[in-house]
Amino acid sequence: MKKILGSIFIVTFVALMYVNQQALVYQMGLKVKQNNDVYTKLVDHNKILVYNVLNLRSPVTLERKLLAKEVELSMPSKWQVVKINHSPKKIALKGKNLANIARGK
């Protein structure tokens, strides 16, 4: 009787480990597929960006394109502009809170 229970326990344990292993293999396959999809999208995006950089034109060309498409640009309001009084090289944090620096304290 002990041999039968022991063998049933061993067979059940091996079967559970096999199913668990197969589930992990499937999950890893899905992760690889997702990573491959992300990689493909990034490569495509990189190609588009490289193309755009290689085809940069002067501001005059940009102005002509905007005028041709009748795009109207306006200056931002005062609340949309952030003014920094200090150059980044002169700001030394030395334990100060960034919020205090932003408020000008």
Distance bins in CASP14 RR format, pairs under 12 A and 6 or more apart:
PFRMAT RR
TARGET T0000
AUTHOR 0000-0000-0000
RMODE 2
METHOD distances of the structure
MODEL  1
1 7 0 0 0 0 0 1 0 0 0 0 0
1 8 0 0 0 0 0 1 0 0 0 0 0
2 8 0 0 0 0 0 1 0 0 0 0 0
2 9 0 0 0 0 0 1 0 0 0 0 0
3 9 0 0 0 0 0 1 0 0 0 0 0
3 10 0 0 0 0 0 1 0 0 0 0 0
4 10 0 0 0 0 0 1 0 0 0 0 0
4 11 0 0 0 0 0 1 0 0 0 0 0
5 11 0 0 0 0 0 1 0 0 0 0 0
5 12 0 0 0 0 0 1 0 0 0 0 0
6 12 0 0 0 0 1 0 0 0 0 0 0
6 13 0 0 0 0 1 0 0 0 0 0 0
6 14 0 0 0 0 0 1 0 0 0 0 0
7 13 0 0 0 0 0 1 0 0 0 0 0
7 14 0 0 0 0 0 1 0 0 0 0 0
8 14 0 0 0 0 0 1 0 0 0 0 0
8 15 0 0 0 0 0 1 0 0 0 0 0
9 15 0 0 0 0 0 1 0 0 0 0 0
9 16 0 0 0 0 0 1 0 0 0 0 0
10 16 0 0 0 0 0 1 0 0 0 0 0
10 17 0 0 0 0 0 1 0 0 0 0 0
11 17 0 0 0 0 0 1 0 0 0 0 0
11 18 0 0 0 0 0 1 0 0 0 0 0
12 18 0 0 0 0 0 1 0 0 0 0 0
12 19 0 0 0 0 0 1 0 0 0 0 0
13 19 0 0 0 0 0 1 0 0 0 0 0
13 20 0 0 0 0 0 1 0 0 0 0 0
14 20 0 0 0 0 0 1 0 0 0 0 0
14 21 0 0 0 0 0 1 0 0 0 0 0
15 21 0 0 0 0 0 1 0 0 0 0 0
15 22 0 0 0 0 0 1 0 0 0 0 0
16 22 0 0 0 0 0 1 0 0 0 0 0
16 23 0 0 0 0 0 1 0 0 0 0 0
17 23 0 0 0 0 0 1 0 0 0 0 0
17 24 0 0 0 0 0 1 0 0 0 0 0
18 24 0 0 0 0 0 1 0 0 0 0 0
18 25 0 0 0 0 0 1 0 0 0 0 0
19 25 0 0 0 0 0 1 0 0 0 0 0
19 26 0 0 0 0 0 1 0 0 0 0 0
20 26 0 0 0 0 0 1 0 0 0 0 0
20 27 0 0 0 0 0 1 0 0 0 0 0
21 27 0 0 0 0 0 1 0 0 0 0 0
21 28 0 0 0 0 0 1 0 0 0 0 0
22 28 0 0 0 0 0 1 0 0 0 0 0
22 29 0 0 0 0 0 1 0 0 0 0 0
23 29 0 0 0 0 0 1 0 0 0 0 0
23 30 0 0 0 0 0 1 0 0 0 0 0
24 30 0 0 0 0 0 1 0 0 0 0 0
24 31 0 0 0 0 0 1 0 0 0 0 0
25 31 0 0 0 0 0 1 0 0 0 0 0
25 32 0 0 0 0 0 1 0 0 0 0 0
26 32 0 0 0 0 0 1 0 0 0 0 0
26 33 0 0 0 0 0 1 0 0 0 0 0
27 33 0 0 0 0 0 1 0 0 0 0 0
27 34 0 0 0 0 0 1 0 0 0 0 0
28 34 0 0 0 0 0 1 0 0 0 0 0
28 35 0 0 0 0 0 1 0 0 0 0 0
29 35 0 0 0 0 1 0 0 0 0 0 0
29 36 0 0 0 0 1 0 0 0 0 0 0
30 36 0 0 0 0 0 1 0 0 0 0 0
30 37 0 0 0 0 0 1 0 0 0 0 0
31 37 0 0 0 0 0 1 0 0 0 0 0
31 38 0 0 0 0 0 1 0 0 0 0 0
32 38 0 0 0 0 0 1 0 0 0 0 0
32 39 0 0 0 0 0 1 0 0 0 0 0
33 39 0 0 0 0 0 1 0 0 0 0 0
33 40 0 0 0 0 0 1 0 0 0 0 0
34 40 0 0 0 0 0 1 0 0 0 0 0
34 41 0 0 0 0 0 1 0 0 0 0 0
35 41 0 0 0 0 0 1 0 0 0 0 0
35 42 0 0 0 0 0 1 0 0 0 0 0
36 42 0 0 0 0 0 1 0 0 0 0 0
36 43 0 0 0 0 0 1 0 0 0 0 0
37 43 0 0 0 0 0 1 0 0 0 0 0
37 44 0 0 0 0 0 1 0 0 0 0 0
38 44 0 0 0 0 0 1 0 0 0 0 0
38 45 0 0 0 0 0 1 0 0 0 0 0
39 45 0 0 0 0 0 1 0 0 0 0 0
39 46 0 0 0 0 0 1 0 0 0 0 0
40 46 0 0 0 0 0 1 0 0 0 0 0
40 47 0 0 0 0 0 1 0 0 0 0 0
41 47 0 0 0 0 0 1 0 0 0 0 0
41 48 0 0 0 0 0 1 0 0 0 0 0
42 48 0 0 0 0 0 1 0 0 0 0 0
42 49 0 0 0 0 0 1 0 0 0 0 0
43 49 0 0 0 0 0 1 0 0 0 0 0
43 50 0 0 0 0 0 1 0 0 0 0 0
44 50 0 0 0 0 0 1 0 0 0 0 0
44 51 0 0 0 0 0 1 0 0 0 0 0
45 51 0 0 0 0 0 1 0 0 0 0 0
45 52 0 0 0 0 0 1 0 0 0 0 0
46 52 0 0 0 0 0 1 0 0 0 0 0
46 53 0 0 0 0 0 1 0 0 0 0 0
47 53 0 0 0 0 0 1 0 0 0 0 0
47 54 0 0 0 0 0 1 0 0 0 0 0
48 54 0 0 0 0 0 1 0 0 0 0 0
48 55 0 0 0 0 0 1 0 0 0 0 0
49 55 0 0 0 0 0 1 0 0 0 0 0
49 56 0 0 0 0 0 1 0 0 0 0 0
50 56 0 0 0 0 0 1 0 0 0 0 0
55 61 0 0 0 0 0 1 0 0 0 0 0
55 62 0 0 0 0 0 1 0 0 0 0 0
55 65 0 0 0 0 0 1 0 0 0 0 0
56 62 0 0 0 0 1 0 0 0 0 0 0
57 63 0 0 0 0 1 0 0 0 0 0 0
57 64 0 0 0 0 1 0 0 0 0 0 0
57 65 0 0 0 0 1 0 0 0 0 0 0
57 66 0 0 0 0 0 1 0 0 0 0 0
58 64 0 0 0 0 1 0 0 0 0 0 0
58 65 0 0 0 0 0 1 0 0 0 0 0
59 65 0 0 0 0 0 1 0 0 0 0 0
59 66 0 0 0 0 0 1 0 0 0 0 0
60 66 0 0 0 0 0 1 0 0 0 0 0
60 67 0 0 0 0 0 1 0 0 0 0 0
61 67 0 0 0 0 0 1 0 0 0 0 0
61 68 0 0 0 0 0 1 0 0 0 0 0
62 68 0 0 0 0 0 1 0 0 0 0 0
62 69 0 0 0 0 0 1 0 0 0 0 0
62 71 0 0 0 0 0 1 0 0 0 0 0
62 73 0 0 0 0 0 1 0 0 0 0 0
63 69 0 0 0 0 0 1 0 0 0 0 0
63 71 0 0 0 0 0 1 0 0 0 0 0
63 73 0 0 0 0 1 0 0 0 0 0 0
64 71 0 0 0 0 0 1 0 0 0 0 0
65 71 0 0 0 0 1 0 0 0 0 0 0
66 72 0 0 0 0 1 0 0 0 0 0 0
66 73 1 0 0 1 0 0 0 0 0 0 0
67 73 0 0 0 0 0 1 0 0 0 0 0
74 80 0 0 0 0 0 1 0 0 0 0 0
75 81 0 0 0 0 1 0 0 0 0 0 0
76 82 0 0 0 0 0 1 0 0 0 0 0
76 83 0 0 0 0 0 1 0 0 0 0 0
82 102 0 0 0 0 1 0 0 0 0 0 0
83 102 0 0 0 0 0 1 0 0 0 0 0
83 104 0 0 0 0 0 1 0 0 0 0 0
84 90 0 0 0 0 0 1 0 0 0 0 0
84 91 0 0 0 0 1 0 0 0 0 0 0
84 101 0 0 0 0 1 0 0 0 0 0 0
84 102 0 0 0 0 1 0 0 0 0 0 0
84 104 0 0 0 0 0 1 0 0 0 0 0
85 91 0 0 0 0 1 0 0 0 0 0 0
85 101 0 0 0 0 0 1 0 0 0 0 0
85 102 0 0 0 0 0 1 0 0 0 0 0
85 103 0 0 0 0 0 1 0 0 0 0 0
85 104 1 0 0 1 0 0 0 0 0 0 0
86 92 0 0 0 0 1 0 0 0 0 0 0
86 93 0 0 0 0 0 1 0 0 0 0 0
86 101 0 0 0 0 1 0 0 0 0 0 0
86 102 0 0 0 0 0 1 0 0 0 0 0
86 104 0 0 0 0 1 0 0 0 0 0 0
88 101 0 0 0 0 0 1 0 0 0 0 0
90 101 0 0 0 0 0 1 0 0 0 0 0
91 98 0 0 0 0 1 0 0 0 0 0 0
91 100 0 0 0 0 0 1 0 0 0 0 0
91 101 1 0 0 1 0 0 0 0 0 0 0
91 102 0 0 0 0 0 1 0 0 0 0 0
91 104 0 0 0 0 0 1 0 0 0 0 0
92 101 0 0 0 0 0 1 0 0 0 0 0
93 99 0 0 0 0 0 1 0 0 0 0 0
93 100 0 0 0 0 0 1 0 0 0 0 0
93 101 1 0 0 1 0 0 0 0 0 0 0
94 100 0 0 0 0 0 1 0 0 0 0 0
94 101 0 0 0 0 0 1 0 0 0 0 0
95 101 0 0 0 0 0 1 0 0 0 0 0
96 102 0 0 0 0 0 1 0 0 0 0 0
96 103 0 0 0 0 0 1 0 0 0 0 0
96 104 0 0 0 0 0 1 0 0 0 0 0
96 105 0 0 0 0 1 0 0 0 0 0 0
97 103 0 0 0 0 1 0 0 0 0 0 0
97 104 0 0 0 0 0 1 0 0 0 0 0
97 105 0 0 0 0 1 0 0 0 0 0 0
98 104 0 0 0 0 0 1 0 0 0 0 0
98 105 0 0 0 0 0 1 0 0 0 0 0
99 105 0 0 0 0 1 0 0 0 0 0 0
END
